[in-house]
Amino acid sequence: MRFRDRREAGERLALLLRPLRGHPAVVLGLSAGGLVVGGEIADVLGAPLDILLTRRIEFAGPPATTLGAVGEGGLLVSDHDAIKRFDVTAAELTRLAGGARSELARQVAVYRHTVAPAPITGRTIVLADDGAATGTTAHTAIRVLRARQAGRIVLAVPVAPARVLDRLAREVDQVVCLRSPAWVYAVRNSYRKFGAVAETEALELLHREPRLPTEVPR
């Protein structure tokens, strides 16, 4: 099963999340692509939309792999199995993490210049992304949300490997996923259209007016 694009995936997730209508919920996109998915969910729930900024720590390889991620507020989560498997030294990890932090700081400057972080304490958080291949970024985001005293956390992704989904399910209160195969080699393979989402487009999503209730799926 392949999704037409991120909007279709978001619409399908939103239909499963309709019981959250009326809750004091906030929808957070875990990436620019996650904002497209999350925007559809936010419209259906009548909830505010924001972005939770994280940055993967990537090792060029070969093969290219994710060693961890850094999150808004300075939190770092490492994938110790990947670090050991590729024999990454502490010095190399520090260098790569520094690069990820620099890019994250740039993103924070871009987004938070005009978009203040949505209030999270005690709220139901729907954490949305366009897919989770390894779960490392989602794991970082969940730890950021727990540190910020989020209430209930619902992870909403169109596709994720079953083993990753099982691990993440132990960290959140609810998981909603449309497709969980044994392996996901690349999230983009689950979409017919999977172009990059520019920061300008992401900012437009954050600044747009929510659709009226009559304009969203019921």
N, C-alpha and C positions, 0 to 999 in steps of 0.2 A: 504494500500500500504506500503510495506517494501522495503527499499533499500538493495542491496546486501552488500555494505560496504560504507565507507566514500568516497572512490575514485569514485564510481558510482554516489553518491550524488553530488560530486563536478563536475563531468563531465556534469551532467544534469543541474546544476546551471550555469555552464560556457556557455552552449548553449544559455541560456536566456540573458547572459551578453555580448554576442558578439558585440552589438552596442557600447560598450566602447573601442573596439580596436582602437588604435591610440590616445586615450586620455592619458594625463600624470597621469596615475593611479598607485596606490600602493595597493597590496592585503595584508591584515593583517589577520592572523589567530588569533582567540580569545582564543585559547587553543591549546594544542598539537594536539588534534583531529581536531580542526579547521584548523590547518596547512595542514593536509592531504586534506581536502576539498578545502582550499585556493590554494594549489599547482596546482590542476587541473585548477582552474580559472585563476591563474597567467600565466600558459602555453598558454591558449587560448587567453588571452589578450596581451601576450607579456609584462607583467608587473612584476616588482620586487615583491618578497615575503618576508614578515617579520612577526614577532609575536608581538601582543600587550599583554603584561603581566598583568594579573589580578589574584586575589585570592578571592574566596568566603569566607564569614564569616559564618561558619556553626555551628548550635546549635544541640547538640546530641539528644535532646528531652527526652522522646519520644513525638511525632515522630520527626525524624531528619528533619531539615528545614534550609533554607538559610535566614540569617538575613540581608545580605548586601554583599558588596564586596569592596576590596581595589584595586587601580590601580597603575600602574607604574607612579612614580612621587608623590605618597603620597595621591592621592585623595581617599576619602571614601564615599560610597553611602549606606545608610541604607534603609531597607525595614520596614518602620514604622508600617505598618499593621501587619507584622509577629512578630515584637518585642512586640507590644501590645497584640496580640493574645496569645502569649506564655508567657506573663508576664516576659520578660527578664529584669533584673535590669540593671541600667547604669554601675554598677561595672562589671557585667558578660559580658555585651557587650564590654566594654573596654578590658577585658581579652581576649575575643575571637578575637577581632579586632587586638590585639597585636600579637596573634599567627598567624593570617593571614598575617600580615605585615612581620613577621619574615620569613615565608615561601616564600612570594613574594620577599623579599630581597635575599634569597637563589637562587630563579629562575633567578632574574636579574643578579646575579653573574655568574651563569652558562651560560646563553644565551649571555649576553653582553660582556663576556670575548673575544668572537671571532666574534660576530655579532653586528655591530653598528646599532642603530635605523635608519630605512629608513626615508628619508626626507618626511615630511607630509605637511608642510605649503603650502597652496594653491592647493594641489593636490586633485584629486578625489580618495577617499579611499573606497575600497571594503572590508568591515568588514565581515569575513567569520567564521562560526562556524558549528559544526555538528548538532546543534539543540539548541533551547531556550525553556526551560520548564517554567521558571519564568520570564526571561528577566532582572533580576537584574544585572548579569554580563555584559550583552550587554549594559545596561543603564550606568554602570560605564565606559565602554569602550568608549561610545559615548561622555560622558562628558570629558574624557581624550583627545579625538580627538578634540573636540571644544576648549579646553584649549590650545591645540597645534596648533590652527588655521588651521585645515584641511579645504579644500575647500568643495567639495561635498562629502557626506557620503552615501554610498549604503550598506545596510545591506543584506547579502546573507546567508540564512539558509535553510536547507532542510525541517525542520519541526519546527513548533511552534504553541502553542494554539492560536486560533483566537483572544481572548481578549488580550493576550500578544503582538501579532503582531500588533493589532490596536493601542496599547499604544506606541510601539516602532516606528511605522510609523509616529507618530507626532513629533519624535525627529530626524529623518533622512530625507534625500532628496528622497530616493527611497528604497523600500523593494522588494526583490526577494525571494520568498518562494515557495517550491514545494508542501507542504502539511500543511494545517492549520485546524486541527480538533478542536472540542470544548475543549477537554482536552488532555494534554500530561502528563501522570503519570511519565514516565521515557523516556528520549530520546533514550536510548538503545533499547527500544521496537520497534522502527521504523527501526531497522537494523537487518539483519540476522547475520552479523558478526560485532561485536562492541568491539574488544579487546582494552586494554589500549595502548596508544601510549607512548613509553618510550622517555625520554629526548634525548637519543642517536639518536633515529629515527627522532625526531623533528629537531635536529641539522643537521642531514644529509639532510633533506628537505631544510633547510635554506642555506646549503652550495652547494647543487647540481647545476649543470649547467642546465639552462632552456632547455626544449625540442625545437627542431627545428620546424618552422611553419608547415612543411610537416608532422610532427608527432602528431599534435594535431587536435581535431575535428574542422570541419568548418561549 
